Amino acid sequence: MLKQTTILIFILIASVHQSKSQSVENLEAINTVWKKFYLAFETLDYKPMAEIHSKDLIRISGGQRILDYDTYIDNYKAQFERLKTNNITNQISLRFFERLSNDSIASERGIYKLTRHTDKTDKQVYYGQFHVILKKDNGTWLISMDYDSSEANTIGEDDYEKAYDIANFKPFIKQ
């Protein structure tokens, strides 16, 4: 009987801790990371990208290669300079189908939509699925693992629309 009571108390404590961990406050704090991510793409400035990623970053691009922090940031620096030179603008948007967090780690999965405009007003739209792991470092959320893939170009507008808006926390907060 004592053993069953102890197990029940442990389960209850774990449940209470888990339900308090996934909070609106965590999601709002994590969204500040995404705001800098958006800013980097809109301004074609790699510095916000450097600020939101851990120096221990593991970046898996399209399921085809693994990059470290320096290579990843250097690639964005070169890409953004190339886009500026060619008068191409970027706009990126994220929608989510999974947002899990506690007070120190988060897993976020969803669909991104990247829109590029040239000075000729040509528009290209790219979609992909992403999975990001964030960890808190000295009170600041940083991306420690970033994976994305177009899933062989099978991700599209329908997938994007089915996922939840970045400001919609309700589907991810369990009552």
KOLLO-151640 format. One record per residue (C-alpha): residue in one letter; x, y, z; residue number from 1. Coordinates in pm, 1 decimal. Example, Ala and Ser with C-alpha at 12.3 -4.5 7.8 and 13.67 -1.06 7.14 Angstrom:
// residues 2
[node "A"; [1230.0; -450.0; 780.0]; 1]
[node "S"; [1367.0; -106.0; 714.0]; 2]
END
This chain:
// residues 175
[node "M"; [0.0; 0.0; 0.0]; 1]
[node "L"; [279.1; 243.9; 89.2]; 2]
[node "K"; [454.4; 166.7; -239.9]; 3]
[node "Q"; [133.8; 235.8; -440.3]; 4]
[node "T"; [74.4; 562.2; -252.2]; 5]
[node "T"; [432.8; 673.9; -316.5]; 6]
[node "I"; [398.5; 597.9; -688.7]; 7]
[node "L"; [67.3; 785.6; -704.2]; 8]
[node "I"; [217.8; 1091.5; -531.7]; 9]
[node "F"; [514.1; 1085.7; -771.7]; 10]
[node "I"; [279.9; 1071.4; -1073.8]; 11]
[node "L"; [71.2; 1360.4; -938.7]; 12]
[node "I"; [379.6; 1576.0; -874.3]; 13]
[node "A"; [514.0; 1501.1; -1221.8]; 14]
[node "S"; [175.6; 1587.6; -1378.5]; 15]
[node "V"; [149.9; 1918.1; -1193.4]; 16]
[node "H"; [508.2; 2010.6; -1285.3]; 17]
[node "Q"; [452.5; 1920.9; -1651.4]; 18]
[node "S"; [128.0; 2118.0; -1679.9]; 19]
[node "K"; [286.9; 2427.2; -1524.6]; 20]
[node "S"; [592.7; 2401.1; -1748.5]; 21]
[node "Q"; [412.7; 2441.1; -2081.4]; 22]
[node "S"; [311.2; 2799.6; -2028.9]; 23]
[node "V"; [209.6; 3106.2; -2221.9]; 24]
[node "E"; [511.3; 3280.8; -2065.6]; 25]
[node "N"; [749.9; 3024.2; -2217.0]; 26]
[node "L"; [584.9; 3050.9; -2558.6]; 27]
[node "E"; [598.1; 3430.7; -2547.2]; 28]
[node "A"; [967.2; 3418.6; -2453.7]; 29]
[node "I"; [1037.9; 3170.0; -2732.5]; 30]
[node "N"; [852.6; 3396.1; -2976.6]; 31]
[node "T"; [1113.4; 3666.4; -2907.5]; 32]
[node "V"; [1361.9; 3426.2; -3068.9]; 33]
[node "W"; [1134.2; 3393.5; -3370.4]; 34]
[node "K"; [1098.3; 3773.5; -3394.1]; 35]
[node "K"; [1476.7; 3801.0; -3433.8]; 36]
[node "F"; [1465.0; 3516.7; -3685.9]; 37]
[node "Y"; [1205.0; 3709.1; -3888.9]; 38]
[node "L"; [1410.5; 4028.6; -3855.4]; 39]
[node "A"; [1721.9; 3859.1; -3994.5]; 40]
[node "F"; [1534.2; 3749.1; -4306.6]; 41]
[node "E"; [1354.7; 4081.3; -4356.2]; 42]
[node "T"; [1667.0; 4295.6; -4312.0]; 43]
[node "L"; [1908.8; 4045.3; -4466.6]; 44]
[node "D"; [2126.1; 4084.1; -4158.1]; 45]
[node "Y"; [2297.1; 3772.4; -4027.5]; 46]
[node "K"; [2363.0; 3922.3; -3681.1]; 47]
[node "P"; [2017.6; 3841.4; -3534.5]; 48]
[node "M"; [2066.7; 3483.5; -3660.3]; 49]
[node "A"; [2399.0; 3465.7; -3476.1]; 50]
[node "E"; [2233.9; 3594.2; -3156.0]; 51]
[node "I"; [1954.1; 3335.0; -3143.8]; 52]
[node "H"; [2162.0; 3023.5; -3207.2]; 53]
[node "S"; [2375.6; 2836.4; -2955.9]; 54]
[node "K"; [2747.8; 2814.6; -3028.5]; 55]
[node "D"; [2693.1; 2436.8; -2994.3]; 56]
[node "L"; [2433.7; 2440.8; -3274.1]; 57]
[node "I"; [2358.4; 2128.4; -3472.6]; 58]
[node "R"; [2205.4; 2232.0; -3805.3]; 59]
[node "I"; [2061.6; 1967.0; -4035.4]; 60]
[node "S"; [1975.9; 2112.9; -4371.9]; 61]
[node "G"; [1721.5; 1936.5; -4588.9]; 62]
[node "G"; [1813.4; 1603.4; -4438.6]; 63]
[node "Q"; [2129.8; 1615.2; -4650.6]; 64]
[node "R"; [2409.2; 1768.0; -4442.8]; 65]
[node "I"; [2504.6; 1864.5; -4090.3]; 66]
[node "L"; [2657.6; 2203.6; -4013.4]; 67]
[node "D"; [2809.2; 2362.4; -3706.0]; 68]
[node "Y"; [2737.5; 2714.0; -3577.4]; 69]
[node "D"; [3021.4; 2892.7; -3758.5]; 70]
[node "T"; [2948.5; 2733.4; -4095.7]; 71]
[node "Y"; [2574.4; 2796.6; -4060.8]; 72]
[node "I"; [2615.4; 3164.1; -3968.9]; 73]
[node "D"; [2884.6; 3218.9; -4234.8]; 74]
[node "N"; [2647.1; 3069.2; -4493.7]; 75]
[node "Y"; [2372.7; 3314.3; -4392.6]; 76]
[node "K"; [2616.4; 3604.9; -4400.4]; 77]
[node "A"; [2715.9; 3515.7; -4758.5]; 78]
[node "Q"; [2358.4; 3437.9; -4868.0]; 79]
[node "F"; [2217.6; 3763.6; -4730.9]; 80]
[node "E"; [2497.1; 3964.4; -4898.5]; 81]
[node "R"; [2424.3; 3788.5; -5228.3]; 82]
[node "L"; [2053.1; 3867.0; -5196.9]; 83]
[node "K"; [2124.7; 4234.9; -5119.0]; 84]
[node "T"; [2356.4; 4259.7; -5419.3]; 85]
[node "N"; [2084.6; 4117.8; -5643.7]; 86]
[node "N"; [1806.1; 4335.6; -5493.3]; 87]
[node "I"; [1615.8; 4034.4; -5362.9]; 88]
[node "T"; [1406.6; 4062.8; -5047.6]; 89]
[node "N"; [1304.7; 3786.1; -4809.5]; 90]
[node "Q"; [1003.1; 3735.1; -4591.5]; 91]
[node "I"; [968.4; 3426.6; -4375.7]; 92]
[node "S"; [671.5; 3308.4; -4174.9]; 93]
[node "L"; [633.6; 3015.2; -3937.0]; 94]
[node "R"; [327.2; 2815.8; -3838.6]; 95]
[node "F"; [329.1; 2537.7; -3581.3]; 96]
[node "F"; [179.0; 2193.7; -3527.8]; 97]
[node "E"; [382.5; 2117.4; -3215.5]; 98]
[node "R"; [513.3; 2341.6; -2939.0]; 99]
[node "L"; [640.4; 2165.1; -2628.0]; 100]
[node "S"; [841.2; 2327.4; -2351.9]; 101]
[node "N"; [938.1; 2326.2; -1991.0]; 102]
[node "D"; [1140.6; 2591.3; -1813.4]; 103]
[node "S"; [1469.6; 2495.7; -1979.4]; 104]
[node "I"; [1409.3; 2316.8; -2310.7]; 105]
[node "A"; [1160.1; 2341.0; -2596.0]; 106]
[node "S"; [1076.8; 2143.0; -2907.1]; 107]
[node "E"; [897.8; 2325.9; -3186.4]; 108]
[node "R"; [780.6; 2175.3; -3514.4]; 109]
[node "G"; [594.9; 2333.6; -3797.6]; 110]
[node "I"; [590.9; 2466.9; -4151.0]; 111]
[node "Y"; [781.4; 2766.1; -4285.3]; 112]
[node "K"; [693.7; 2980.8; -4583.3]; 113]
[node "L"; [978.3; 3177.4; -4741.1]; 114]
[node "T"; [884.4; 3440.1; -4999.6]; 115]
[node "R"; [1150.2; 3606.9; -5214.5]; 116]
[node "H"; [1089.9; 3914.1; -5431.6]; 117]
[node "T"; [1325.8; 4048.4; -5695.6]; 118]
[node "D"; [1341.6; 4411.0; -5802.6]; 119]
[node "K"; [1142.6; 4297.0; -6106.3]; 120]
[node "T"; [856.8; 4201.9; -5868.8]; 121]
[node "D"; [904.3; 3833.2; -5948.7]; 122]
[node "K"; [800.5; 3624.3; -5652.1]; 123]
[node "Q"; [921.0; 3281.4; -5546.1]; 124]
[node "V"; [762.3; 3092.3; -5256.4]; 125]
[node "Y"; [929.8; 2801.8; -5077.7]; 126]
[node "Y"; [782.5; 2577.4; -4809.2]; 127]
[node "G"; [937.7; 2331.4; -4571.1]; 128]
[node "Q"; [889.0; 2149.0; -4247.9]; 129]
[node "F"; [1111.1; 2233.5; -3951.5]; 130]
[node "H"; [1198.5; 2092.7; -3611.2]; 131]
[node "V"; [1389.0; 2312.8; -3368.8]; 132]
[node "I"; [1517.9; 2238.0; -3019.4]; 133]
[node "L"; [1575.0; 2542.4; -2800.3]; 134]
[node "K"; [1755.1; 2547.8; -2466.9]; 135]
[node "K"; [1771.0; 2819.9; -2208.3]; 136]
[node "D"; [2123.1; 2951.5; -2152.9]; 137]
[node "N"; [2163.5; 3204.6; -1871.4]; 138]
[node "G"; [1793.1; 3287.7; -1895.3]; 139]
[node "T"; [1793.3; 3328.2; -2275.5]; 140]
[node "W"; [1633.4; 3084.6; -2519.8]; 141]
[node "L"; [1876.3; 2973.5; -2792.3]; 142]
[node "I"; [1830.5; 2737.2; -3084.3]; 143]
[node "S"; [2054.6; 2435.6; -3026.2]; 144]
[node "M"; [1925.0; 2206.8; -3302.9]; 145]
[node "D"; [1761.0; 2315.3; -3627.3]; 146]
[node "Y"; [1634.0; 2071.4; -3888.3]; 147]
[node "D"; [1433.6; 2152.3; -4197.8]; 148]
[node "S"; [1329.8; 1975.7; -4513.6]; 149]
[node "S"; [1096.3; 2032.3; -4806.2]; 150]
[node "E"; [1020.6; 1658.9; -4784.3]; 151]
[node "A"; [1107.2; 1621.9; -5154.6]; 152]
[node "N"; [900.8; 1933.4; -5236.6]; 153]
[node "T"; [581.9; 1782.3; -5092.9]; 154]
[node "I"; [525.4; 2060.4; -4836.3]; 155]
[node "G"; [299.0; 2339.9; -4959.7]; 156]
[node "E"; [43.4; 2607.2; -4883.7]; 157]
[node "D"; [-215.4; 2354.3; -4759.3]; 158]
[node "D"; [29.0; 2223.9; -4496.9]; 159]
[node "Y"; [116.4; 2579.7; -4399.1]; 160]
[node "E"; [-249.1; 2677.7; -4354.4]; 161]
[node "K"; [-328.4; 2367.6; -4145.9]; 162]
[node "A"; [-63.6; 2460.8; -3888.2]; 163]
[node "Y"; [-127.1; 2720.5; -3615.7]; 164]
[node "D"; [-24.5; 3085.3; -3628.2]; 165]
[node "I"; [279.5; 3179.6; -3419.9]; 166]
[node "A"; [62.6; 3395.2; -3189.0]; 167]
[node "N"; [-197.5; 3121.5; -3129.8]; 168]
[node "F"; [-87.4; 2950.9; -2807.1]; 169]
[node "K"; [-423.0; 2795.0; -2721.6]; 170]
[node "P"; [-370.0; 2460.6; -2903.3]; 171]
[node "F"; [-44.0; 2410.3; -2712.3]; 172]
[node "I"; [-155.8; 2493.9; -2358.1]; 173]
[node "K"; [-324.4; 2202.6; -2186.4]; 174]
[node "Q"; [-583.7; 2305.6; -1927.9]; 175]
END
